[in-house]
Amino acid sequence: MSESTEMQIQPGTQTDVPASDGIDRRGFLKCMAWAGTGLVWTFAGGVPTSRVFGEPMKPSAQSDFTFVQISDSHIGFNKPANADVTATLQAALSRIDAAPGAPDFLIHTGDLTHSSKPAEFDTLDQILTSHRQVLYVPGEHDTSVDDGKIYLERYGKGTKGSGWYSFDHKGVHFIGLVNVVQLEGMGKLGQAQLAWLKQDLHNVKSSVPIVLFAHIPLWAVYPEWGWGTSDSEQAFAMLKRFGSVTVLNGHIHQVMQKVEGQVVFHTAMSTAFPQPAPGSAPSPGPMKVPADRLQNVLGITNVSFVAQRRELAIVDATLSGTTAEHRETPA
Ligand SMILES: [Zn+2]
């Protein structure tokens, strides 16, 4: 975990920063348009949607750093929805390597494996950790077999409880949360983790951008399918005073986003297989698409940060190089 970094606030940039109360969302979103030529933000019901023309993966020259979120690798899965999840994870990494400007690190938002088997973790490690820094949180597929014992042995060094932690990087405070251990239909953080979070945020200034990441969505994407976290409101009550909060989740294997006040919620695609849109099938689960379409529904999420504006821009790219379809959370 890196040392705490103090944010350099430039005189005159204060007006670019959304206030934590009475935020002008449109003004805020205009600020997000920095992200370079070819990236266009459109607005649908207050939700920012990014589209990239030309080179989807090119990080902005103006960004201070970028990181990449990958999710739901499900190493060990071998059903018709994707008979070679190792190959598609490798394809995702090739995309990242092919982009100009290396990300500072990767975040994996869980379901590293399909069945928590040591051999599955071994395969993931061979592909991922040999040549880059990766920060993890577990998915329920990584913890449900053995209560997360193997996961914690391998990836839990320096973490608390079932694997939660925080770190600072170039003026941004990152918090990795675990909401897959006390599953009760939906995800749950639990009192011990919430108490730790309160303590963790205590010394963080309200002007510091927060990036929160966890496996199951931390907002009510579709509670009927368990796509939400039952006690996440308690966490967001603690985050109210912060001017910029970005929430990155996985688990649902598709891009969904929502803006609520100063909080941007976003889920990433899987590198393994897609799932149906909320309510569009009898139940969630692996969705088989025609083989030539699979690369269009798997992908990664690039996040760029500009310190002066204290803004994060999120761009989703599929394995085939197109920009991902974006969906709003259903009402
Ligand atoms: Zn999951």
Boltz pocket constraint, residues with backbone or C-beta under 6 A from the ligand:
constraints:
  - pocket:
      binder: B
      contacts: [[A, 111], [A, 139], [A, 140], [A, 141], [A, 215], [A, 251], [A, 252]]
      max_distance: 6.0
